[in-house]
Amino acid sequence: MSITTDNLILIPTQESPETICDFAYQTALLLSKNKNLVIYFFLKGKSIKEIVVDFLKYKKNFCCFYKKNSLYFFNKIELIPFQRFNFIKQINLLINIFILKTIIFFISIQYKNKVVWIFHPKDALFFKYFKEYFSIYDGVDYLSSLDKKRSLIIKKQENLALKANLVTTISYSLYNLYKKKGAKVFLVPQGFALNEFKKFQNLKIDFIKLPKNKSLIGIIGAINYRLDFKLLINLFKNNPQWNFVFIGPVKEDEADFILNVPSKIKKIFSFKNCLYFPSRPKKYIPAIIKKFDICLIPYDIKNPFNKHCYPMKLFEYFYLGKPVISTPILELKRLKPYVQIAKNTKEFSLKITKILKNGWPEKYKKEQKKLAIANSWQLKIEKISQILDKEYSL
């Protein structure tokens, strides 16, 4: 079986194409360019009211099923109101699956191979709803919860996901965890938007005024519970000689409120040397990163999700040859010296000082770029296709 051409591929996901970590969309977009029929099943969906409003505003994509850039989108419709009740959510989902299967029946007759491809364990239930499809679990994150009951549910979901026909993961950390659970798992490249970074790295960004009187220490991504706020507060307080720049959305979900994150965000934004700019169109991100002197990944590794993560932003930093300093994330430890690891505020301050004084070696920049190129989306899809060709014959 080759995944590169002539398949029907269903990708159910909660992730919007506009999200920062757009692994689901990037995968779908690339597969759709290779003579595959790819359906991006967006599970957050729309209510009837939202669809009517979109229609009245003459929005092109007001309906639940449409095509854009060779990729088909199916937005879940909340036909029955009161989504806060779980049984209503399940009924709506089953109705949407019936509608989707009906559409697929009429548009996919010529496709011999049908694939359902998920990225998160919570979507493993689609293996049950599409039993006749070849199943792929593309593990990108270690999911966890502060709630014990929720943690048990996640473990059950993960066990189901690991029963997929093909299990892949982007990190050694997850590879080892899945192996311990008895899964036959394959390691693949992470996925990096190489073409976009080549194309857009020199765009003008006049709409963001970055001061030039101080060194710029940059952080790209969502601002939420994943950040080590204690570390950042001390870092900002002790180093007024540098400017720290955040680019990304302020996210607030259940975990953020449990950990009192909104007040912590307010605290870091109160520092004069902390500059915050909301999310910008993705095409501007390469040019913004180029302005930074150093890039940080200051995640709180007490959170298991962070400890086992493999941040997508890493290869964005690498491609542009930027010094990277991170907390001790397991997957990034093996990438030293191209990632500098710091355990606390003092170590972050010392490493920033040293890099600003001595510069970042050219040989590091060259190796970083090689690593970024080796983790392109194209190479990830090619690797998965090679695994399928070698291990499976459908």
C-alpha positions as CSV (number, residue, x, y, z in Angstrom):
1,M,0.0,0.0,0.0
2,S,1.3,3.5,-0.9
3,I,-0.1,6.5,1.0
4,T,1.2,8.9,-1.6
5,T,-1.5,8.5,-4.3
6,D,-5.0,7.2,-5.1
7,N,-6.4,6.7,-1.6
8,L,-9.4,8.0,0.2
9,I,-8.0,9.4,3.5
10,L,-10.3,10.6,6.3
11,I,-8.7,12.8,9.0
12,P,-11.0,13.4,12.0
13,T,-9.6,16.1,14.3
14,Q,-10.4,18.8,16.8
15,E,-7.6,21.0,15.4
16,S,-8.6,23.9,13.3
17,P,-6.5,24.5,10.2
18,E,-5.6,27.9,11.6
19,T,-4.1,26.5,14.9
20,I,-0.4,27.1,15.6
21,C,0.3,23.4,15.8
22,D,-1.3,22.5,12.5
23,F,0.1,19.0,12.1
24,A,-3.3,17.6,11.1
25,Y,-3.9,20.3,8.4
26,Q,-0.4,20.1,7.0
27,T,-0.6,16.3,6.7
28,A,-4.0,16.6,5.0
29,L,-2.9,19.3,2.6
30,L,0.2,17.5,1.5
31,L,-1.7,14.2,1.0
32,S,-4.4,16.0,-1.0
33,K,-1.8,17.2,-3.5
34,N,-0.9,13.6,-4.5
35,K,-4.0,12.4,-6.2
36,N,-5.5,11.3,-2.9
37,L,-9.1,12.2,-1.9
38,V,-8.6,13.7,1.6
39,I,-11.5,14.7,3.9
40,Y,-10.6,16.9,6.8
41,F,-13.4,16.1,9.4
42,F,-13.4,19.1,11.7
43,L,-15.0,17.9,14.9
44,K,-15.7,21.2,16.7
45,G,-18.3,21.9,14.1
46,K,-21.0,24.5,13.7
47,S,-24.5,25.0,15.1
48,I,-27.4,25.6,12.7
49,K,-27.4,29.2,13.8
50,E,-23.8,29.7,12.8
51,I,-24.4,28.1,9.4
52,V,-27.3,30.5,8.8
53,V,-25.3,33.5,9.9
54,D,-22.4,32.5,7.6
55,F,-24.9,32.0,4.7
56,L,-26.4,35.5,5.3
57,K,-22.9,37.0,5.3
58,Y,-22.3,35.4,1.9
59,K,-19.4,33.3,3.3
60,K,-18.2,30.8,0.8
61,N,-17.7,28.0,3.3
62,F,-21.1,28.3,5.1
63,C,-22.1,24.7,4.3
64,C,-20.8,21.5,6.1
65,F,-19.1,20.0,3.1
66,Y,-16.9,21.9,0.7
67,K,-13.6,21.8,-1.2
68,K,-10.7,24.2,-0.9
69,N,-7.2,23.8,-2.3
70,S,-7.8,20.2,-3.5
71,L,-8.8,19.3,0.1
72,Y,-12.3,18.4,1.2
73,F,-13.6,19.8,4.5
74,F,-16.5,18.3,6.5
75,N,-17.6,20.5,9.4
76,K,-19.6,18.6,12.1
77,I,-23.1,20.1,12.3
78,E,-24.7,20.4,15.7
79,L,-28.2,19.6,14.5
80,I,-29.6,19.0,18.0
81,P,-28.9,21.8,20.5
82,F,-27.6,21.4,24.1
83,Q,-24.2,20.1,23.2
84,R,-23.2,20.4,26.9
85,F,-25.0,17.1,27.5
86,N,-22.7,14.2,26.5
87,F,-25.5,12.0,25.1
88,I,-26.6,14.9,22.8
89,K,-23.0,15.2,21.6
90,Q,-22.9,11.5,20.8
91,I,-26.2,11.6,18.9
92,N,-25.0,14.6,16.8
93,L,-21.7,12.8,16.1
94,L,-23.5,9.7,14.9
95,I,-25.8,11.7,12.6
96,N,-22.7,13.4,11.1
97,I,-20.9,10.1,10.6
98,F,-24.0,8.8,8.7
99,I,-24.0,12.0,6.6
100,L,-20.3,11.7,5.9
101,K,-20.5,8.0,5.0
102,T,-23.3,8.8,2.6
103,I,-21.2,11.5,0.9
104,I,-18.2,9.2,0.8
105,F,-20.2,6.5,-0.9
106,F,-20.9,8.7,-3.9
107,I,-17.5,10.3,-4.3
108,S,-15.1,7.5,-3.5
109,I,-16.1,4.6,-5.7
110,Q,-12.8,4.5,-7.6
111,Y,-10.6,4.4,-4.5
112,K,-9.6,0.9,-3.5
113,N,-7.8,1.8,-0.3
114,K,-9.6,3.8,2.4
115,V,-7.7,5.2,5.4
116,V,-8.7,6.8,8.7
117,W,-5.8,8.8,10.1
118,I,-5.8,10.2,13.7
119,F,-3.3,12.2,15.7
120,H,-4.9,12.1,19.2
121,P,-6.1,9.1,21.2
122,K,-9.4,10.8,21.9
123,D,-10.2,10.3,18.1
124,A,-9.5,6.5,18.3
125,L,-13.3,5.9,18.4
126,F,-13.3,6.5,14.6
127,F,-11.5,3.2,14.2
128,K,-14.7,1.6,15.5
129,Y,-17.0,3.8,13.3
130,F,-14.8,3.1,10.2
131,K,-13.8,-0.5,10.8
132,E,-13.4,-1.3,7.1
133,Y,-10.7,1.4,6.8
134,F,-7.0,1.0,7.3
135,S,-6.2,2.8,10.6
136,I,-3.2,5.0,11.3
137,Y,-2.4,6.5,14.7
138,D,0.2,9.3,14.2
139,G,1.2,10.0,17.8
140,V,2.5,13.5,18.2
141,D,1.7,14.3,21.9
142,Y,1.7,12.7,25.3
143,L,-1.7,13.5,26.6
144,S,-2.4,13.8,30.3
145,S,-4.8,15.5,32.7
146,L,-4.8,17.1,36.1
147,D,-8.1,15.2,36.8
148,K,-7.6,11.5,37.8
149,K,-10.8,10.3,36.1
150,R,-9.9,12.1,33.0
151,S,-6.4,10.5,33.1
152,L,-7.9,7.1,33.2
153,I,-10.1,7.9,30.2
154,I,-7.0,9.1,28.3
155,K,-5.2,5.9,29.0
156,K,-8.1,3.8,27.7
157,Q,-8.2,6.0,24.6
158,E,-4.5,5.6,24.1
159,N,-4.7,1.8,24.4
160,L,-7.4,1.8,21.7
161,A,-5.3,4.1,19.5
162,L,-2.3,1.8,19.8
163,K,-4.3,-1.0,18.2
164,A,-4.3,0.8,14.9
165,N,-3.0,-1.0,11.8
166,L,-0.1,1.4,11.8
167,V,1.3,3.3,14.7
168,T,3.9,6.0,14.2
169,T,5.4,8.7,16.4
170,I,7.7,11.7,15.9
171,S,9.7,11.4,19.1
172,Y,12.0,8.8,20.8
173,S,10.2,9.6,24.1
174,L,6.8,8.5,22.8
175,Y,8.4,5.7,20.8
176,N,9.8,4.2,24.1
177,L,6.5,4.7,25.9
178,Y,4.5,3.0,23.2
179,K,7.0,0.1,23.0
180,K,6.6,-0.5,26.7
181,K,2.8,-0.8,26.1
182,G,3.5,-3.5,23.5
183,A,2.8,-1.5,20.4
184,K,4.5,-2.1,17.1
185,V,5.5,1.5,16.5
186,F,7.7,3.3,13.9
187,L,9.7,6.5,14.3
188,V,9.1,9.1,11.6
189,P,10.2,12.8,11.0
190,Q,8.4,15.4,13.0
191,G,7.0,17.6,10.2
192,F,8.2,21.1,9.4
193,A,6.8,23.7,7.0
194,L,10.0,23.8,4.9
195,N,8.4,25.4,1.8
196,E,6.7,28.1,3.7
197,F,9.9,29.1,5.6
198,K,11.8,29.2,2.3
199,K,9.2,31.4,0.7
200,F,8.3,33.8,3.6
201,Q,11.4,34.3,5.7
202,N,12.1,37.7,4.1
203,L,8.6,39.2,4.3
204,K,8.3,42.8,5.7
205,I,6.7,42.9,9.1
206,D,6.2,46.7,9.6
207,F,3.0,46.0,11.6
208,I,5.1,44.8,14.5
209,K,7.5,47.4,15.9
210,L,10.3,45.5,17.7
211,P,12.7,47.8,19.6
212,K,16.3,47.7,18.6
213,N,17.9,49.2,21.7
214,K,17.9,45.8,23.5
215,S,18.6,42.2,22.6
216,L,15.3,40.3,21.6
217,I,14.6,37.0,23.3
218,G,11.7,35.4,21.5
219,I,8.9,32.9,22.4
220,I,6.5,31.7,19.7
221,G,3.4,29.8,20.5
222,A,0.3,29.7,22.7
223,I,0.5,31.4,26.0
224,N,-1.1,29.0,28.5
225,Y,-0.5,26.5,31.4
226,R,2.4,24.9,29.5
227,L,4.8,27.8,30.3
228,D,7.0,27.8,33.4
229,F,5.7,31.1,34.8
230,K,7.9,31.1,38.0
231,L,11.0,30.8,35.8
232,L,9.8,33.5,33.4
233,I,8.8,36.0,36.1
234,N,12.2,35.7,37.7
235,L,14.0,35.9,34.3
236,F,12.2,39.1,33.4
237,K,12.6,40.6,36.8
238,N,16.4,39.9,37.0
239,N,17.2,40.9,33.4
240,P,15.8,44.3,32.5
241,Q,18.6,44.7,30.0
242,W,16.8,42.3,27.5
243,N,13.4,42.4,25.9
244,F,11.3,39.2,25.9
245,V,8.9,39.0,23.0
246,F,5.8,36.7,23.0
247,I,4.0,36.0,19.7
248,G,0.9,33.9,19.9
249,P,-2.6,33.6,21.3
250,V,-3.5,33.6,24.9
251,K,-5.2,30.3,25.4
252,E,-7.5,29.6,28.4
253,D,-9.0,26.1,29.0
254,E,-9.9,24.0,32.0
255,A,-6.3,23.4,33.0
256,D,-5.5,27.2,32.8
257,F,-8.2,28.1,35.3
258,I,-7.3,25.2,37.7
259,L,-3.7,26.5,37.8
260,N,-4.7,30.2,38.0
261,V,-2.9,30.9,34.8
262,P,-4.8,34.1,33.8
263,S,-3.3,35.9,36.8
264,K,0.2,34.6,36.0
265,I,-0.1,35.8,32.4
266,K,-1.2,39.2,33.7
267,K,1.9,39.2,35.9
268,I,4.4,38.5,33.1
269,F,2.8,41.0,30.8
270,S,3.2,43.7,33.5
271,F,7.0,43.7,33.1
272,K,8.2,46.6,30.9
273,N,10.7,44.3,29.2
274,C,8.0,41.8,28.2
275,L,6.4,42.6,24.8
276,Y,3.3,40.8,23.7
277,F,1.9,40.6,20.2
278,P,-1.2,38.4,19.4
279,S,-1.2,35.7,16.7
280,R,-0.2,36.8,13.2
281,P,-0.9,35.1,9.9
282,K,1.5,32.1,9.7
283,K,3.3,33.4,6.7
284,Y,4.8,36.2,8.9
285,I,6.3,33.8,11.5
286,P,9.6,33.1,9.7
287,A,10.3,36.8,9.3
288,I,9.4,37.5,12.9
289,I,11.7,34.7,14.2
290,K,14.6,36.2,12.1
291,K,14.4,39.3,14.3
292,F,15.1,37.4,17.5
293,D,18.6,37.1,18.9
294,I,17.7,34.0,20.9
295,C,14.6,31.7,21.0
296,L,13.2,30.1,24.2
297,I,11.2,27.0,24.9
298,P,10.4,27.6,28.6
299,Y,7.9,24.8,29.3
300,D,7.2,23.5,32.8
301,I,8.4,19.9,32.8
302,K,6.6,19.1,36.0
303,N,3.7,18.6,33.5
304,P,4.0,15.2,31.9
305,F,2.6,16.6,28.6
306,N,5.6,19.0,28.4
307,K,8.2,16.5,29.6
308,H,7.4,14.2,26.7
309,C,6.6,16.9,24.1
310,Y,8.5,17.6,20.9
311,P,7.7,21.3,20.1
312,M,7.0,22.0,16.4
313,K,8.6,25.5,16.8
314,L,12.0,23.8,17.3
315,F,12.6,23.3,13.6
316,E,11.3,26.7,12.8
317,Y,14.0,28.1,15.1
318,F,16.5,25.6,13.7
319,Y,15.9,26.4,10.0
320,L,16.7,30.1,10.7
321,G,19.8,29.2,12.6
322,K,18.6,30.7,15.9
323,P,20.2,29.8,19.3
324,V,17.6,27.8,21.3
325,I,17.5,27.5,25.1
326,S,14.9,25.1,26.6
327,T,13.9,23.6,29.9
328,P,14.9,19.9,30.2
329,I,12.4,18.4,27.8
330,L,13.3,14.8,27.2
331,E,13.3,14.9,23.4
332,L,15.4,18.0,23.3
333,K,18.2,16.8,25.6
334,R,19.5,14.6,22.8
335,L,19.8,17.6,20.5
336,K,22.5,19.3,22.5
337,P,24.5,21.5,21.7
338,Y,22.0,22.8,19.0
339,V,19.6,23.2,21.9
340,Q,21.0,24.6,25.1
341,I,19.3,23.0,28.2
342,A,18.7,25.2,31.3
343,K,17.1,24.0,34.5
344,N,16.3,27.3,36.3
345,T,16.4,31.1,36.0
346,K,20.1,31.3,36.8
347,E,21.1,28.9,34.1
348,F,18.8,30.6,31.5
349,S,20.4,34.0,32.4
350,L,23.9,32.6,32.1
351,K,23.3,30.9,28.8
352,I,21.6,33.9,27.3
353,T,24.5,36.1,28.4
354,K,27.1,33.7,27.0
355,I,25.4,33.5,23.6
356,L,24.9,37.2,23.3
357,K,28.5,37.8,24.1
358,N,30.1,35.0,22.0
359,G,27.6,34.6,19.2
360,W,26.2,31.3,17.8
361,P,28.7,29.1,15.9
362,E,28.2,28.8,12.2
363,K,28.7,25.0,12.4
364,Y,25.7,24.9,14.7
365,K,23.6,26.9,12.3
366,K,24.4,24.6,9.4
367,E,23.6,21.5,11.5
368,Q,20.3,23.0,12.7
369,K,19.2,23.7,9.1
370,K,20.1,20.2,8.1
371,L,17.9,18.8,10.9
372,A,15.0,21.1,10.0
373,I,15.2,20.0,6.3
374,A,15.3,16.3,7.4
375,N,12.1,16.8,9.3
376,S,10.0,18.3,6.5
377,W,6.3,17.3,6.0
378,Q,7.2,15.8,2.6
379,L,9.9,13.5,4.2
380,K,7.5,12.5,6.9
381,I,4.9,11.4,4.4
382,E,7.5,9.6,2.3
383,K,8.7,7.7,5.4
384,I,5.2,6.6,6.4
385,S,4.7,5.5,2.8
386,Q,7.9,3.5,2.8
387,I,6.8,1.8,6.1
388,L,3.5,0.9,4.5
389,D,5.1,-0.5,1.3
390,K,7.5,-2.6,3.4
391,E,5.2,-3.8,6.2
392,Y,1.8,-4.0,4.6
393,S,0.4,-5.3,1.3
394,L,-3.3,-4.4,0.9
